[in-house]
Structures are given as structure tokens and as C-alpha cells.
Amino acid sequence: MPARRERLLSVPLAVAALSAVLAAAARCGGGDYDPLATAAARAGHAGNPEASIPPMCYASTAGGANGCWTCHTIGIGPNTLADHDLQREYTFSDAARRNPWTNLLEDLSAVAARTSDAEILEYIRQDNYAPLRRALAARPDYPGYVPDLDLEAGLDDEGFARDGSGFRAVRYKPFPGSFWPTNGSAGDVFIRLPAAFRADASGAPSREVYKLNLALLEAAIASPSPLPSRVGDGEAGPAGAPAGREVEPVSELLAGFDLDGDGALEPAVTRVVRLPARYAGAAAGVALRAWIYPRGTELLHSVRYLDPDRPALLSARMKELRYARKVDEPDDWAIARAYEREAQEKEEGQPPFHAGGPEVGLRNAFGWQIQGFIEDEQGRLRLQTAEEHRACMGCHGAVGVAVDHTFSLARKVPGAAGWRHQDLRGMPDVPQAGHAEPEVLTYLRRAGGADDYRGNAEMLARFFPGGALDEAEVRRGAPGGDRDLAYLVAPSRERALLLDKAYRALVRAQRFEAGRDVTLGPATGVLRAVEGESTGLGEAQRVYLDGRAHLAW
């Protein structure tokens, strides 16, 4: 492991470390680009202690509109959390009852209209990622993550980074609601396993071993039911569904294990119906656990503007860059204890505590260390402040639907088609695991709109003509239909550019402590303050316990 990434794990939160960052910032005079300056300047600023409560939790549930079910549900496997009661009740502390995400209450339509299409297109097509890499590489005093994926070098036909970094692209179905492109942003994800997972038993680099280990991890994370270690064990899959998980062609000879359960070891199989006890190659000493990533796993996620002229909508400019590393792998007992501790702290009204700080990232109770970068007022990526980092920890902390506190790999397109750069075209709107109906259709039915706030006027006009959901039109994107997921959740060119322009206004204001979401019109579905305890969903009999990250491909 490179020394700088070792330091990411070992640097303590101490005054000395922060002083070094402050001193370095002071050395950068004038208009020099210093990605660390804002976080250093805000050091010691308490901010919002409840910033981990996401904006969606302040959505109005009037009329039984329920977008809460997507996150708050019954956990599976090591995730022992059952937080579906959050659909019924607001369990906020007194400090959290007033909605801090006031940017949601701003109608930015007029501001957006004052920016020309040509101006915003020029802006979003500028690269702010490569300058961040160069700036951080020149800072030997910085102990955090230095982006080491060379996006300019590109990806090969199997989704591997051509720069030799070990990162690989993951093509996945976006989480429903606010994460659809129609609601403001596009994104992509890359994964990297530690060096041992990329080498054969002798320690020599091996792409075939790496592909095998990634396939084993895919089967362990993305399978809706735990795969057995021998044929006949485990839970049955959905009725009529093929057994196991489709993967890209991998070698059972390298695995030394009959992955597809046909009684023979073959050089290329494309389905895993049972899992070995351990990974392969130089990682043969690492236990393979259902729904748990191995220690050292890294995830890199960019959040981008919408470029309507690019097929996958991904702009060159990033709104945010998010990095997560599994620095510890607690056992099942420790995971269960962490959930108990989190519930106890919440019962006592204590705000969440996360070890770490901006210069090294924040760590949750389940072994993940997370660090993020966001645009400064000039559109350059900068290190997030402590408060801005806390906003990342809600979805990657204790949430019932998460699979080891992540979302993307559990929702990966199966097999080789899922190892490529993100692209919604050709992707069907499959149901969630255990559901019979397509996921987008289910969400629109339950939420009453295309986002938690029911403020996406374009989607309401397209799929709720006259106020009633046009289910036949939505089903066109499902398996067997004549359209795809991109047809359902991509915005029009006009909306994409308006959303880009509105977000640019937030960037200029640099008030991310008030939120990162934008609205194009009066935000009628957002609560300014939470009164009382009940959401009204229980009384309306609109509580659902079947939300899953996993999909029925």
C-alpha cells in the first residue's frame, strides 16, 4: 500500500495534524489553488451536530406520500437494524426539529434563467478533477486520500483503469428517488480491492485472479439471498429466478472450488451458486463473508453535473468526489453491538459521533472511513469541512436498507455488463428483490412523485397526467418494454441545464451547510420544522417493510 494511504489510516485527530494543515494553507498566498484551505479555516467550527440527517427526512408525507420506505426497512444479514418505525415517527432530537437544509426552500428558477446555456455548458465541460490530483500530489504534509485514478487515461473494454491503479468501473442501477439524474446529478463508481486480491498465489499480479475475486465479492454482496457453501444449503431465491448470481466468466480452476455446483471444475463459468470459504490467489487467507466487504476495499464515487449532450449525462466537471475505504472489518458480534450502541445513543438524544476529521476523513462504527471533496466558489474541488463530512455519514451509517453501509455494488448490473462505466441506457427497470413490480413504478406509486418532495414538475407531467399515475407508460422501461431506465429517469435537455445553473448558484454562495439539493419552483413538499411525532403514514396504512437495495435481475 502506498505510504500516503497508510497515513490515512494512522494519522490521529490531534492538534499537531491540524496545525500542519493550517500552516500549509498559510503558505499558499494570493489566489493559489489550495484544496485544503476551506476545511482548515473552518476547523473548530461546531456547525450542525445533526448534519447526518439527510434532507429527504424533512419531506412532507401529506396524503400518505412515502419515500421513506426506500431507506428505512428491515436489515438483512449482518445488518440487524430494523428502522422501519422511522416511516411512522419523527425521532429527531430537539436540535434537529428545525430543518437546517434551507437551500431546499429557495426557488432558484429565476437565478438559473439568468445564466445562458452556452455559459453553463462551457462551465460543466471543464475538468476540475485533474487539477485536484495535481494540487494534492504536491502537498507531502497532507495525510488524506490523494485521488490516484487517472480518468484521462480511461478504461479498457473490461472496465479496468488503464493507469494500472487497480480501480474498476461499476455499472449500477441508481438508488430510487433523489439519486435519479432527473433530480439533479449524474454519478459513477469505481472499486479497488487490496493488492493481495489482484495477485496469484505466488504474489505475481494476475488480472484473472482479480476478476475471480471481484466476481466472488459481487456474488457475496449483490445476491439477494446468502449463497451456500455447498449445493442444497441456504435460502431459495425468488420463484422462477435462476439460482445464484450471474458473473463475468471466471475460472473455477483458480478458485479450486465448484462455483456453479455442477460437480466439475471448469476454466470459465458465468454463474455462482455457492461460495468458497475464502478468496483466491494471494488473498486465500481472507474469509469470504456474505454482504460484507473485505478490509482494504476502496470505493471512489463522483457526483457530476448533467451534460445533456453526453450519452451517459456525465459532465467533465465534478460537483463532488467521495472516497471510502474499509479500514476495519468487524465481526458479526461487533457489528450487532455497534447497532445497539447507535440505538442507545439515539434513545438518549445524543448526536452521532464519528471519529476523524476532514484531513483524514470520518469513520463510522462499521469500519468505513469516508472523505469528500466539493466545489469551491470558483468551481475547483476542495476538501469538505467537518460539518460537510458529517452530511455524508447519515446514509453510510446505520440505515436498514444498506448492504455493509454501501449501495452501488449491491445494485450492480450482473456479470460482465456491470463492469463498465456508468450508463443507464439499455438498463431495465427491474424490481427490488422480493417485489413483483418494477422499482421505478413502485417508487412513483408510494412517493406520489419522482422525488421525496414531489417537486419534479417534469416527471409529474410525464407520468402523472391529470394527477393520476400512468402505469402503462412507466412499464415501458421495465423488462419486456420498449424503453429503458434512461427513458424513465433522465431529464429533458432544458431541465438538465436549469438544474446545472441552479446548482452553480449554490456553488457561488458556498452555503453547503444549508444543503446541496436544488429545486426549480416553490418547494411545497418540504417541512420547515417538524411538529409532533407522527408522520401520518401509520394512520394512512402506508408503511412498507419490503425496501431492499438488492434487485431481482
C-alpha positions in Angstrom: 0.0 0.0 0.0 1.4 3.4 -0.8 2.7 5.3 2.2 0.2 8.1 1.8 -2.7 5.7 2.1 -1.1 4.1 5.1 -1.0 7.5 6.7 -4.7 8.0 6.0 -5.4 5.1 8.5 -2.8 6.1 11.1 -2.9 9.9 11.5 -4.7 10.7 14.7 -7.0 13.6 15.3 -4.6 15.8 17.0 -3.9 19.4 17.2 -0.5 18.8 15.6 -2.0 17.4 12.5 -4.5 20.2 12.1 -1.8 22.8 12.8 0.2 21.3 9.9 -2.7 21.7 7.6 -3.3 25.3 8.8 0.4 26.2 8.3 0.4 24.7 4.8 -2.7 26.8 4.0 -1.0 29.9 5.3 1.9 29.3 2.9 -0.4 29.4 -0.1 -0.8 33.1 -0.6 -2.9 35.2 -3.0 -5.1 33.3 -5.4 -3.2 30.0 -5.3 -5.4 26.9 -5.5 -5.3 25.3 -2.1 -7.8 22.4 -1.8 -7.3 22.3 2.0 -7.8 25.9 2.9 -11.5 26.0 3.5 -11.5 22.9 5.8 -8.6 24.4 7.7 -10.2 27.7 8.0 -13.4 26.1 9.4 -11.5 23.9 11.9 -13.1 24.1 15.3 -16.5 25.3 13.9 -19.1 23.2 15.6 -21.8 23.6 13.0 -24.8 21.4 12.8 -24.3 18.3 15.1 -27.2 16.6 13.4 -25.9 17.1 9.8 -26.0 13.4 9.2 -29.9 13.6 9.0 -30.4 13.9 5.2 -32.7 16.4 3.6 -35.1 13.7 2.5 -36.1 13.1 6.1 -37.7 16.5 6.1 -40.0 15.7 3.3 -43.7 16.2 3.9 -45.8 13.0 4.0 -49.1 14.8 3.3 -51.7 12.5 1.8 -49.7 9.4 2.6 -46.8 10.1 0.3 -44.0 7.8 1.4 -40.4 7.9 0.0 -39.1 6.9 3.4 -39.5 3.2 2.7 -36.5 3.1 0.4 -34.1 3.5 3.2 -35.9 2.7 6.4 -36.8 -1.0 6.4 -35.7 -4.4 7.9 -32.0 -5.0 7.5 -30.6 -8.3 6.2 -27.7 -10.5 7.3 -25.1 -8.7 9.5 -27.2 -5.5 9.2 -29.5 -6.3 12.1 -31.1 -2.8 12.0 -34.9 -2.7 11.6 -35.6 1.1 11.3 -39.0 0.9 9.6 -40.5 2.7 12.5 -38.9 5.9 11.1 -41.6 5.8 8.5 -44.1 6.2 11.3 -42.4 8.6 13.6 -40.0 11.5 13.7 -37.5 10.6 16.3 -35.4 13.8 15.9 -33.6 15.5 18.8 -34.8 18.9 19.7 -31.8 20.4 17.8 -32.9 18.6 14.6 -36.6 19.6 14.5 -36.0 22.8 12.6 -35.0 21.9 9.0 -31.4 23.1 8.5 -31.4 22.3 4.7 -32.9 25.7 3.9 -31.5 25.7 0.3 -34.3 23.4 -0.5 -36.7 26.2 0.3 -35.1 28.5 -2.2 -36.7 28.7 -5.6 -33.7 29.1 -7.9 -35.6 29.2 -11.2 -35.0 32.9 -11.7 -31.3 32.7 -10.9 -31.0 29.8 -13.3 -32.7 31.6 -16.1 -30.1 34.4 -15.9 -27.3 32.0 -17.0 -27.1 31.2 -20.7 -27.0 27.7 -22.0 -23.6 28.4 -23.6 -22.2 29.6 -20.3 -23.2 26.6 -18.2 -22.2 24.1 -20.9 -18.7 25.7 -21.0 -18.5 25.5 -17.2 -19.6 21.9 -16.8 -17.3 20.7 -19.6 -14.2 21.9 -17.7 -12.2 19.3 -15.8 -11.7 20.1 -12.1 -10.6 16.6 -11.1 -7.1 16.6 -12.7 -6.2 19.9 -11.0 -7.2 18.4 -7.6 -4.9 15.4 -8.2 -2.0 17.7 -9.1 -2.6 20.1 -6.1 -2.8 17.3 -3.5 0.2 15.4 -5.0 2.2 18.5 -4.4 1.3 18.5 -0.7 3.5 16.0 1.2 2.1 17.3 4.5 -1.4 16.2 3.6 -2.3 12.9 5.3 -5.6 12.1 3.4 -6.6 10.5 0.2 -4.9 11.7 -3.0 -7.0 10.7 -6.0 -4.9 8.1 -7.9 -7.3 7.2 -10.6 -6.3 8.8 -13.9 -9.6 9.4 -15.6 -7.9 10.9 -18.6 -6.1 7.6 -19.3 -9.6 6.0 -19.4 -10.9 2.5 -19.0 -10.3 -0.7 -21.1 -13.0 -2.9 -22.5 -13.4 -4.7 -19.2 -13.8 -1.5 -17.2 -10.3 -1.6 -15.6 -8.5 1.7 -15.3 -5.7 1.8 -17.9 -3.4 3.6 -15.4 -2.7 0.3 -13.6 -4.2 1.7 -10.3 -6.4 -1.4 -9.9 -9.7 0.6 -9.9 -12.6 -0.9 -11.9 -15.8 0.8 -13.0 -19.1 -0.5 -11.6 -22.3 0.0 -13.6 -25.3 0.0 -11.3 -28.9 1.0 -11.0 -29.2 4.3 -9.1 -31.0 4.3 -5.8 -34.6 5.4 -6.3 -35.7 9.0 -5.8 -33.3 11.8 -5.2 -30.4 9.9 -6.8 -32.0 9.7 -10.3 -30.5 12.1 -12.8 -33.8 13.8 -13.3 -33.4 15.2 -9.8 -30.1 17.0 -10.4 -27.0 14.9 -10.7 -25.3 12.0 -12.5 -22.6 9.9 -10.9 -20.2 7.0 -11.3 -18.5 4.5 -9.1 -15.2 2.7 -9.1 -14.0 -0.1 -6.8 -10.5 -1.4 -5.9 -9.6 -4.4 -3.8 -6.2 -4.6 -2.0 -3.1 -5.8 -3.8 -3.4 -9.4 -2.5 -6.7 -9.8 -4.3 -5.0 -8.8 -7.5 -2.2 -11.3 -7.3 -1.9 -15.1 -7.7 -0.7 -17.5 -5.0 2.9 -16.6 -5.8 2.3 -12.9 -5.4 2.5 -12.1 -9.1 -0.1 -9.6 -10.5 -2.9 -11.5 -12.2 -5.9 -10.0 -13.9 -7.7 -13.4 -13.9 -7.3 -13.8 -10.2 -8.5 -10.2 -9.7 -11.6 -10.8 -11.9 -12.3 -14.0 -9.9 -12.1 -12.2 -6.5 -14.3 -9.4 -7.8 -16.8 -12.0 -9.0 -16.8 -13.6 -5.6 -17.3 -10.3 -3.9 -20.1 -9.4 -6.4 -21.9 -12.7 -5.5 -21.4 -12.1 -1.8 -22.7 -8.5 -1.9 -25.3 -8.4 -4.7 -27.1 -11.7 -4.1 -30.5 -11.1 -2.5 -30.2 -14.3 -0.5 -27.0 -15.7 1.1 -25.3 -18.2 -1.2 -24.5 -21.5 0.4 -21.1 -23.1 0.7 -22.4 -26.4 -0.8 -25.3 -27.4 -3.0 -28.6 -27.7 -1.1 -27.7 -25.2 1.6 -29.0 -21.7 2.1 -32.2 -19.9 1.2 -34.1 -20.4 -2.1 -34.1 -17.5 -4.5 -37.3 -15.8 -5.8 -39.7 -18.1 -7.5 -38.7 -18.8 -11.1 -35.4 -17.0 -10.8 -32.1 -18.7 -11.8 -30.1 -19.9 -8.8 -27.2 -17.9 -7.7 -25.6 -14.8 -9.2 -24.6 -14.2 -12.8 -20.9 -13.1 -13.0 -18.4 -12.5 -15.8 -16.6 -15.7 -17.0 -14.2 -16.8 -14.2 -12.1 -19.8 -13.6 -13.1 -22.5 -11.1 -9.6 -23.9 -11.5 -8.1 -20.7 -10.0 -10.8 -20.8 -7.3 -10.2 -24.5 -6.6 -13.9 -24.7 -5.9 -17.0 -25.7 -7.8 -18.8 -22.3 -8.0 -21.7 -23.3 -10.2 -22.4 -26.6 -8.4 -22.2 -28.9 -11.5 -19.7 -31.3 -9.9 -16.7 -30.3 -12.1 -14.0 -27.6 -12.1 -14.1 -25.6 -15.4 -12.0 -22.8 -16.9 -14.9 -20.5 -17.4 -18.2 -20.3 -15.6 -20.7 -17.5 -15.5 -22.8 -18.3 -12.5 -22.0 -18.6 -8.8 -24.5 -20.7 -6.9 -22.3 -21.3 -3.9 -19.3 -19.5 -2.3 -16.0 -20.8 -1.1 -14.9 -20.0 2.4 -12.1 -17.7 1.2 -11.0 -15.6 -1.6 -8.4 -16.8 -4.2 -4.8 -16.2 -5.1 -2.7 -14.2 -2.6 -5.9 -13.4 -0.8 -6.6 -17.1 0.0 -6.2 -16.3 3.7 -9.1 -13.8 3.7 -12.6 -15.1 4.7 -15.4 -14.5 2.3 -18.4 -13.2 4.1 -21.9 -12.7 2.7 -22.9 -9.0 2.5 -19.5 -7.8 3.9 -16.6 -6.2 2.1 -13.1 -7.3 3.0 -10.8 -4.9 4.8 -8.9 -2.6 2.4 -11.8 -2.3 -0.1 -11.9 1.2 -1.7 -14.8 2.9 -3.4 -14.5 6.1 -5.4 -17.7 8.0 -6.4 -18.0 11.1 -8.3 -21.2 13.3 -8.4 -21.4 15.3 -11.6 -23.4 18.0 -13.4 -25.8 16.8 -16.1 -24.3 17.1 -19.6 -27.4 16.6 -21.9 -25.1 16.1 -24.9 -23.2 13.1 -23.4 -24.9 9.8 -23.7 -24.5 8.9 -20.1 -25.1 12.5 -18.9 -21.8 12.6 -17.0 -20.2 16.0 -17.2 -16.4 16.5 -17.1 -16.8 18.8 -14.0 -17.5 17.1 -10.7 -19.8 18.6 -8.1 -18.2 16.2 -5.5 -15.7 13.4 -5.2 -16.3 10.9 -2.5 -13.9 8.2 -1.3 -14.5 5.4 1.1 -12.1 2.8 2.5 -12.9 -0.2 4.6 -10.2 0.3 7.3 -11.6 -2.4 9.7 -13.7 -5.5 9.3 -15.6 -6.1 12.5 -17.1 -9.5 13.1 -20.8 -10.1 13.3 -20.8 -9.6 17.1 -19.1 -6.2 16.8 -21.5 -5.2 14.1 -24.5 -6.1 16.2 -23.0 -4.3 19.2 -22.4 -1.1 17.1 -26.1 -1.1 16.0 -27.1 -1.5 19.7 -24.8 1.4 20.7 -26.2 3.6 17.9 -29.8 2.9 19.1 -28.9 3.6 22.7 -27.2 6.9 21.8 -30.3 7.9 19.8 -32.6 7.0 22.6 -30.5 9.2 24.9 -30.7 12.1 22.5 -27.0 12.1 21.7 -26.0 13.4 18.3 -23.9 10.9 16.3 -20.2 10.9 16.9 -17.7 10.0 14.1 -14.0 9.7 14.8 -11.7 11.5 12.4 -11.6 14.9 10.7 -11.6 16.5 7.3 -7.9 15.9 6.7 -8.2 12.1 7.1 -12.0 11.5 6.7 -14.6 10.4 9.2 -15.0 6.8 10.3 -18.3 5.1 11.1 -18.8 2.3 13.6 -18.6 -0.4 11.0 -15.1 0.1 9.7 -15.6 2.6 6.8 -13.6 5.8 6.6 -15.1 8.4 4.3 -13.6 11.5 2.8 -15.2 14.0 0.5 -14.3 16.9 -1.8 -16.7 19.6 -3.1 -16.5 22.6 -5.3 -15.2 26.0 -4.0 -16.7 29.2 -5.2 -14.6 29.1 -8.4 -15.6 25.5 -9.2 -12.4 23.9 -8.0 -12.6 20.8 -5.8 -11.8 21.4 -2.2 -11.7 19.3 0.9 -15.0 19.3 2.7 -15.3 20.8 6.2 -16.1 18.7 9.2 -19.7 19.7 9.1 -19.9 18.9 5.3 -18.3 15.5 6.0 -21.0 14.8 8.7 -23.6 15.1 6.0 -22.2 12.1 4.3 -22.4 9.9 7.3 -26.2 9.5 7.6 -26.7 7.3 4.6 -23.4 5.5 5.3 -24.1 4.9 8.9 -27.0 2.9 10.4 -29.6 2.6 7.7 -31.8 -0.5 7.4 -31.5 -0.8 3.6 -27.7 -0.5 3.2 -25.5 -3.5 2.4 -22.4 -3.1 4.6 -23.3 0.6 4.6 -23.0 1.0 0.8 -25.4 0.9 -2.1 -23.7 0.6 -5.5 -22.3 -2.9 -5.7 -25.4 -4.4 -4.3 -27.2 -2.8 -7.3 -24.6 -3.7 -9.9 -25.8 -4.9 -13.3 -24.9 -8.6 -13.2 -21.9 -10.1 -14.9 -19.6 -8.5 -17.5 -22.2 -5.9 -18.4 -21.8 -4.4 -15.0 -18.1 -3.9 -15.2 -18.0 -0.7 -17.3 -18.5 3.0 -16.8 -21.9 4.1 -15.6 -24.6 4.3 -18.3 -28.4 3.9 -17.8 -29.1 3.2 -21.5 -30.2 -0.3 -22.1 -30.7 -0.9 -18.3 -34.2 -2.3 -17.5 -36.3 -1.1 -14.6 -36.1 -4.4 -12.7 -38.0 -4.9 -9.4 -36.4 -4.8 -6.0 -35.7 -8.3 -4.5 -38.9 -9.8 -3.3 -41.0 -7.4 -5.4 -43.2 -8.3 -8.3 -43.4 -4.8 -9.8 -40.7 -2.6 -11.4 -38.8 -0.4 -8.9 -39.5 2.9 -10.5 -43.2 2.1 -10.8 -43.2 1.1 -7.1 -41.5 4.3 -6.0 -43.8 6.5 -8.0 -46.8 4.8 -6.6 -45.6 5.1 -3.0 -44.0 8.5 -3.1 -46.6 10.2 -5.2 -43.9 11.8 -7.4 -40.3 11.3 -8.7 -38.6 12.7 -5.5 -39.4 12.8 -1.8 -40.7 16.3 -2.1 -42.9 15.7 -5.2 -41.4 18.8 -6.7 -40.2 17.4 -10.0 -42.7 19.1 -12.3 -41.4 17.4 -15.4 -41.8 13.9 -14.1 -45.3 14.8 -12.7 -46.3 16.0 -16.1 -44.8 12.9 -17.9 -46.1 10.2 -15.6 -48.9 11.7 -13.6 -51.1 13.3 -16.3 -54.2 14.8 -14.6 -52.8 13.8 -11.2 -53.0 10.0 -11.8 -50.0 7.7 -12.3 -49.8 6.4 -15.9 -48.6 2.9 -15.0 -48.6 1.7 -18.6 -46.1 4.5 -19.6 -43.8 3.7 -16.7 -43.9 0.0 -17.5 -42.3 0.8 -20.9 -38.9 0.9 -19.1 -39.4 -2.5 -17.4 -38.2 -5.8 -18.7 -40.1 -6.6 -21.9 -40.9 -3.0 -22.5 -39.8 -0.9 -25.5 -37.8 1.6 -23.4 -35.2 1.6 -20.6 -34.3 3.2 -17.3 -32.7 6.2 -19.0 -36.1 6.9 -20.6 -37.7 6.9 -17.2 -35.3 8.9 -15.0 -33.2 11.1 -17.3 -34.3 14.8 -17.6 -35.0 16.7 -20.7 -32.2 18.9 -22.0 -34.0 22.0 -20.7 -34.4 20.6 -17.2 -30.8 19.3 -17.1 -29.4 22.7 -17.9 -31.7 24.5 -15.5 -30.6 22.2 -12.7 -27.0 22.7 -13.6 -27.5 26.5 -13.5 -29.3 26.4 -10.2 -26.6 24.3 -8.5 -23.9 26.6 -9.8 -25.7 29.3 -7.8 -25.2 27.2 -4.7 -21.6 26.8 -5.5 -21.1 30.5 -5.8 -22.8 31.0 -2.4 -20.8 28.3 -0.7 -23.6 27.6 1.8 -23.5 23.8 1.7 -24.3 23.7 5.4 -27.8 24.6 4.2 -27.9 21.7 1.7 -26.7 20.6 -1.7 -30.1 20.0 -3.4 -31.8 22.5 -5.6 -35.4 23.0 -6.6 -36.9 24.6 -9.7 -40.0 26.1 -8.2 -41.6 26.6 -4.8 -40.7 23.7 -2.5 -44.1 22.7 -1.2 -43.2 19.2 -0.2 -40.5 20.2 2.4 -41.1 20.8 6.1 -39.6 23.9 7.6 -39.9 22.4 11.0 -41.1 19.1 12.4 -44.1 19.3 14.7 -45.2 16.3 16.7 -44.0 12.8 16.5 -46.2 11.0 13.9 -45.5 11.2 10.2 -49.1 10.2 9.5 -48.0 7.2 7.4 -49.0 4.7 10.0 -52.5 6.1 10.3 -52.8 6.1 6.5 -51.6 2.5 6.4 -48.8 3.5 4.1 -45.8 1.9 5.9 -43.8 -0.7 3.9 -41.3 -3.2 5.3 -40.1 -4.5 2.0 -37.5 -2.0 0.9 -34.3 -3.6 -0.4 -31.1 -2.4 -2.0 -30.9 -5.7 -3.8 -32.6 -6.2 -7.2 -34.4 -9.0 -9.0 -32.4 -9.1 -12.2 
